[in-house]
Amino acid sequence: MVTPVSLNAAPDWLRAELVTLAWCWRLSRRDGVTIGLTSHDRDLLIDGLVYRAAPGMKPSAIETRDSLDAATMDIEGAIASDAIAARDLDAGRWDGAELELFLTDWTAPAAAPVTVARGSLGSVERRGAGFSAELKGVTQLLDRPVCPATSPSCRATLGDRACRVDLAPRTHARRVVAVAGRVVTLDAAAPHMAFGELLWIEGANCGLASPVSAAEGAELHLAEAPPFAPDAPVRVRLTEGCDKRLATCRDRFANAVNFRGEAHLPGNDLLTRYPGG
C-alpha cells in the first residue's frame, strides 16, 4: 500500500521550516530475519530495532493515485552492509520480504513516524554493486482470478487450507551427506519425497527451500542445484510431496473429499480419443 502524506495530518516536526527527517526501511524476510536500514548517516534505535545507517538506500520513485490499479514503488540501493549481502540477493532470500517505508525525525527517533508505504518485495535484481526491487502493494490482490480455472490435477498445495492434510507426520529430519549438482544424498531414505520439498536448516543454504523433482532411495533429485555448496553433513527438513492426482489423494491420503480438481471433466482431447483408448 502506498500512502500519500497529508501536510495537515503530518506531525509538527514534518511541518517545520527546517526538517530533520530520515528515511527508514523495516524488512522482514520469509525466514523470520528482520533488519532495519536508514538513510541517515548514523544508526537509529526505533521500537527496539536498530536501523543501520545505509545512506545509499533511497526510494527511486513513489507513485500514488486514486484508481484501483496496482500501486507499486521502486527502491534501489547500494550493497553497503552485510545485512543485505550480494550472495543472499542472488539466492532469492529477499524475494517476497515484507517491507515498511517510513519517515522519522532523526533528532527524536522515538516520535511517531510517518508511514509512506508498506507491502512486499517483488523479485530483487542485482546490478553490479547495487540492487533494485519493486514494492507490491495490497491492490495487487485484485488481479487474482475471481474463480479458479478447471484442471484435471489438484490445484491445492499439500497441507494448505484447501487440502487439509496434516503435514506433521509427513515431515522428516535428515542429514545431507553428499551433494553432486542437483543430486543430494541423505543419511537415510525418506518416504514419498517426489514433488516434495527440502528445507536447509543449517549451513550456507540455511533458510532456503529446494523443490524435489524425483527420489531414488536416499538420493533426491532437486529441481535446481542449491545456491551455495554446502559442507556436508548438514541438517535438512524434508516435507513429503504429492503428484496431485485423484488416485493419490484417495488411496494415499484418504482425502478425495478435498480434491481440488476435475479429474473426470472431459477435456480438449475428448474428440481425439478412440473407442477403447
C-alpha positions as CSV (number, residue, x, y, z in Angstrom):
1,M,0.0,0.0,0.0
2,V,1.4,3.4,-1.0
3,T,0.1,6.2,1.3
4,P,0.3,9.9,0.5
5,V,1.5,12.1,3.3
6,S,-1.0,14.9,4.0
7,L,0.7,18.0,5.3
8,N,-2.3,18.8,7.5
9,A,-2.2,15.4,9.2
10,A,1.6,15.5,9.4
11,P,3.3,15.8,12.8
12,D,4.8,19.2,13.9
13,W,8.4,18.1,13.1
14,L,7.5,17.4,9.5
15,R,5.8,20.8,9.0
16,A,8.7,22.8,10.4
17,E,10.6,25.2,8.1
18,L,13.7,23.1,8.5
19,V,13.1,19.4,8.9
20,T,15.4,16.7,10.3
21,L,13.9,13.7,8.6
22,A,15.4,10.3,7.7
23,W,14.0,7.5,5.5
24,C,13.7,4.2,7.3
25,W,13.2,0.7,6.0
26,R,12.0,-2.3,8.0
27,L,12.4,-5.5,6.1
28,S,11.1,-8.9,7.3
29,R,12.2,-11.9,5.3
30,R,10.1,-15.0,4.9
31,D,12.5,-17.0,7.1
32,G,11.9,-14.6,10.0
33,V,15.0,-12.4,9.7
34,T,14.1,-8.7,10.3
35,I,16.5,-5.8,9.7
36,G,16.2,-2.0,9.8
37,L,18.0,0.4,7.5
38,T,18.0,4.2,7.5
39,S,19.2,6.9,5.0
40,H,20.7,8.8,8.0
41,D,24.5,8.8,8.5
42,R,24.2,7.3,11.9
43,D,22.3,4.3,13.3
44,L,18.9,4.9,14.9
45,L,17.1,2.9,17.5
46,I,13.3,2.7,16.8
47,D,10.9,0.5,18.7
48,G,13.7,-1.8,19.9
49,L,15.1,-2.3,16.4
50,V,18.5,-0.8,15.3
51,Y,18.2,0.8,11.9
52,R,21.7,0.7,10.4
53,A,23.0,3.7,8.6
54,A,22.8,3.0,4.8
55,P,23.0,6.3,3.0
56,G,22.9,4.6,-0.4
57,M,19.4,3.4,0.2
58,K,16.7,5.5,-1.3
59,P,13.2,5.2,-2.9
60,S,13.7,6.0,-6.6
61,A,10.0,6.6,-7.4
62,I,6.8,6.8,-5.4
63,E,3.5,7.0,-7.2
64,T,0.1,7.4,-5.6
65,R,-3.3,7.5,-7.3
66,D,-7.0,7.1,-6.5
67,S,-7.6,4.3,-9.1
68,L,-7.7,0.6,-8.3
69,D,-4.6,-0.1,-10.4
70,A,-1.9,-1.9,-8.5
71,A,0.2,0.7,-6.8
72,T,3.9,0.0,-6.9
73,M,7.1,1.7,-5.9
74,D,10.7,1.1,-7.0
75,I,13.5,1.1,-4.5
76,E,17.2,0.9,-5.2
77,G,20.3,1.0,-3.1
78,A,23.9,0.0,-2.8
79,I,25.1,-3.2,-1.2
80,A,27.0,-1.5,1.6
81,S,26.1,-3.7,4.6
82,D,26.4,-7.4,5.5
83,A,22.7,-7.2,6.3
84,I,21.9,-7.3,2.6
85,A,24.7,-9.4,1.1
86,A,25.0,-9.9,-2.6
87,R,25.0,-13.7,-2.2
88,D,21.7,-13.5,-0.4
89,L,20.2,-11.4,-3.1
90,D,21.3,-13.9,-5.7
91,A,19.9,-16.8,-3.7
92,G,16.5,-15.1,-3.5
93,R,16.4,-14.8,0.3
94,W,14.9,-11.3,0.0
95,D,12.2,-12.1,-2.6
96,G,8.8,-11.7,-1.1
97,A,10.1,-9.9,2.0
98,E,7.6,-7.6,3.8
99,L,8.7,-4.0,3.8
100,E,7.6,-0.9,5.6
101,L,9.0,2.5,4.5
102,F,8.5,5.5,6.8
103,L,9.9,8.9,7.7
104,T,11.2,9.7,11.2
105,D,12.8,12.6,12.9
106,W,16.4,11.6,13.4
107,T,16.8,14.0,16.3
108,A,13.9,12.3,18.2
109,P,13.5,8.7,16.7
110,A,11.0,7.9,19.5
111,A,8.5,10.3,18.0
112,A,5.6,8.8,15.9
113,P,6.9,8.1,12.4
114,V,5.0,8.8,9.2
115,T,4.4,5.6,7.2
116,V,4.8,6.2,3.5
117,A,4.4,2.7,2.1
118,R,4.1,-0.9,3.0
119,G,3.9,-4.1,1.0
120,S,6.1,-7.0,-0.2
121,L,9.1,-7.0,-2.4
122,G,8.9,-8.5,-5.9
123,S,11.9,-10.2,-7.4
124,V,15.1,-8.4,-6.4
125,E,17.5,-7.6,-9.1
126,R,21.3,-7.1,-8.5
127,R,23.1,-4.6,-10.8
128,G,26.8,-4.7,-10.1
129,A,27.3,-3.1,-6.6
130,G,23.7,-2.1,-6.3
131,F,20.2,-3.6,-6.4
132,S,16.6,-2.7,-7.3
133,A,13.3,-4.1,-6.3
134,E,9.6,-3.4,-6.9
135,L,7.3,-2.9,-3.9
136,K,4.0,-4.6,-4.4
137,G,1.0,-3.0,-2.7
138,V,-2.1,-4.7,-1.4
139,T,-4.1,-3.7,-4.6
140,Q,-2.2,-6.4,-6.5
141,L,-4.6,-8.9,-4.8
142,L,-7.3,-7.5,-7.1
143,D,-5.5,-9.0,-10.1
144,R,-6.2,-12.6,-8.8
145,P,-8.8,-14.6,-10.7
146,V,-12.3,-14.5,-9.1
147,C,-12.7,-18.3,-9.5
148,P,-10.1,-20.9,-10.4
149,A,-9.9,-22.5,-13.8
150,T,-10.7,-26.1,-14.2
151,S,-7.9,-28.7,-14.2
152,P,-7.7,-32.5,-14.1
153,S,-5.0,-32.2,-11.4
154,C,-5.4,-30.8,-7.9
155,R,-4.9,-27.0,-7.6
156,A,-4.3,-27.2,-3.8
157,T,-0.9,-27.4,-2.2
158,L,-0.3,-30.4,0.0
159,G,-1.1,-29.3,3.6
160,D,-2.7,-25.9,2.8
161,R,-6.2,-24.8,3.8
162,A,-7.9,-26.3,0.8
163,C,-6.0,-29.6,1.1
164,R,-6.2,-30.0,4.9
165,V,-3.8,-32.9,5.1
166,D,-1.7,-32.8,8.3
167,L,1.9,-32.4,7.4
168,A,3.3,-33.1,10.9
169,P,3.7,-36.9,10.4
170,R,4.9,-36.3,6.8
171,T,7.8,-34.1,7.8
172,H,11.2,-35.7,8.4
173,A,14.6,-34.7,9.8
174,R,17.6,-35.9,7.9
175,R,21.2,-35.0,7.1
176,V,22.6,-34.4,3.6
177,V,25.9,-36.3,3.5
178,A,26.8,-35.5,-0.2
179,V,25.9,-33.1,-2.9
180,A,26.6,-33.6,-6.7
181,G,25.0,-30.9,-8.7
182,R,21.2,-31.3,-8.4
183,V,21.5,-34.7,-6.6
184,V,21.8,-34.8,-2.8
185,T,22.4,-37.9,-0.8
186,L,20.7,-38.4,2.6
187,D,21.9,-40.3,5.6
188,A,18.6,-42.3,5.4
189,A,15.8,-42.5,2.9
190,A,12.5,-40.6,3.4
191,P,9.2,-41.8,2.0
192,H,7.2,-40.1,-0.8
193,M,9.7,-37.3,-1.5
194,A,8.9,-36.9,-5.2
195,F,7.4,-33.4,-5.7
196,G,8.2,-32.7,-2.0
197,E,10.5,-30.0,-0.5
198,L,13.9,-30.0,1.1
199,L,14.5,-27.1,3.6
200,W,18.1,-26.4,4.6
201,I,18.2,-25.7,8.3
202,E,21.9,-25.1,8.7
203,G,25.0,-24.3,6.6
204,A,25.4,-21.8,3.8
205,N,21.9,-22.5,2.4
206,C,20.1,-22.2,5.8
207,G,16.5,-21.0,5.3
208,L,16.3,-21.8,1.6
209,A,13.9,-24.4,0.2
210,S,14.6,-26.7,-2.7
211,P,11.8,-28.4,-4.5
212,V,12.4,-32.2,-5.1
213,S,11.6,-33.4,-8.6
214,A,12.4,-37.1,-8.0
215,A,13.6,-39.5,-5.4
216,E,15.6,-42.8,-5.6
217,G,16.0,-44.2,-2.1
218,A,18.3,-41.9,-0.2
219,E,19.1,-39.8,-3.3
220,L,17.0,-36.8,-4.0
221,H,17.0,-35.0,-7.4
222,L,16.3,-31.3,-6.8
223,A,14.7,-29.0,-9.3
224,E,17.8,-26.8,-9.1
225,A,21.2,-27.1,-7.6
226,P,21.5,-25.4,-4.2
227,P,22.7,-21.8,-4.5
228,F,25.8,-22.5,-2.3
229,A,27.9,-25.6,-2.0
230,P,27.2,-27.0,1.5
231,D,29.8,-28.5,3.7
232,A,28.2,-31.9,4.3
233,P,26.8,-33.3,6.5
234,V,24.2,-30.6,7.1
235,R,20.7,-30.9,8.7
236,V,17.6,-30.6,6.5
237,R,13.9,-30.8,6.9
238,L,12.0,-32.9,4.4
239,T,8.3,-32.5,3.5
240,E,6.6,-35.2,1.6
241,G,5.2,-34.4,-1.8
242,C,2.1,-35.2,-3.9
243,D,1.7,-35.7,-7.6
244,K,-1.8,-34.0,-7.4
245,R,-3.7,-37.0,-9.0
246,L,-7.1,-38.0,-7.7
247,A,-5.9,-41.6,-7.2
248,T,-3.1,-40.5,-5.0
249,C,-5.4,-38.2,-3.0
250,R,-7.9,-41.1,-2.5
251,D,-5.5,-44.0,-1.9
252,R,-2.6,-42.5,-0.1
253,F,-4.2,-39.6,1.9
254,A,-7.9,-40.7,2.1
255,N,-8.6,-37.1,1.2
256,A,-10.6,-37.3,-2.0
257,V,-13.3,-35.1,-0.4
258,N,-10.9,-32.2,-0.5
259,F,-9.5,-32.9,-4.0
260,R,-9.4,-29.5,-5.8
261,G,-9.6,-30.7,-9.4
262,E,-11.9,-32.0,-12.0
263,A,-10.4,-35.4,-12.8
264,H,-13.5,-36.7,-14.8
265,L,-14.3,-33.5,-16.7
266,P,-13.9,-34.0,-20.5
267,G,-11.1,-32.0,-21.9
268,N,-10.0,-30.9,-25.4
269,D,-8.7,-34.4,-26.1
270,L,-12.2,-35.9,-25.9
271,L,-12.7,-35.7,-29.7
272,T,-9.4,-37.4,-30.5
273,R,-9.9,-40.4,-28.3
274,Y,-10.5,-43.8,-30.0
275,P,-13.1,-46.3,-28.7
276,G,-11.5,-48.4,-26.0
277,G,-8.5,-46.0,-25.7
